[in-house]
Amino acid sequence: MPSTNHGRARSAIEIPFLIGGSLASWARGGPATTHDLDVIVKPEDASRAQEALVGAGMRAEDPPEPWLLKVWDGDVLIDLIFEPAGLTVDDQLLARAELVNAAAMDFRVMAIEDVLYTKLNALNEHYLDFSSLLQISRAVREQVDWERLRERTAGSPYATAFFCLLDELGIVESRATAAG
């Protein structure tokens, strides 16, 4: 997190975080993202992270969603996500992060299976758009443990439908082909 102003002194506030969402997939060769920046923080650090960013000159926004806080850096939206769909942000999630170099910068990004897991868990009868998931999956398919991701999302009918699409489109090897 950036330094904040405290009177005349500036001090760094240490808050562990990861880059998540579409930017985490872009850093691995996925499609470009222009929507927003997803920053993953522990629930107990979310307010402090928002305050640190506001102290660095950004503008806070109170979202209606109970699982994130928002700040604006000019016209760039930063989502501080502390309850991503289906995951707990804890030391284990942070430990699974990977250091990825993109655009000549090192990023600590959410593990790609965790990115896809949260996106699959966000699907429901009101939001059933597979387009970004298909684009990400096609771009990073060699980096994903697909069998493990299938197991983790086995209870979701939307994830099951998504895996059928992946199989039929030849993006991943189908279970039938792998078994035979």
VENRAUR-V131275 format. One line per field, one symbol per residue. phi: phi as a letter, one per 40 degrees, with the letter a starting at -180 (. if undefined). A space follows every 10 residues. Layout:
BEGIN
phi->???
END
This chain:
BEGIN
phi->.ccbcbgccb bcbcbcabcb gccccdcbhc ccbbcabcbc bcdcbccccc cccccchcbc bcccccbabb abbgbccbcc cbbcdgbbca cccccccbcb bafgbcbcbd dcccdcdccc cccaccbbbc cccccccccb dccbcccccd ccbdcbcccd cccccdcccg cbcccccccc
END
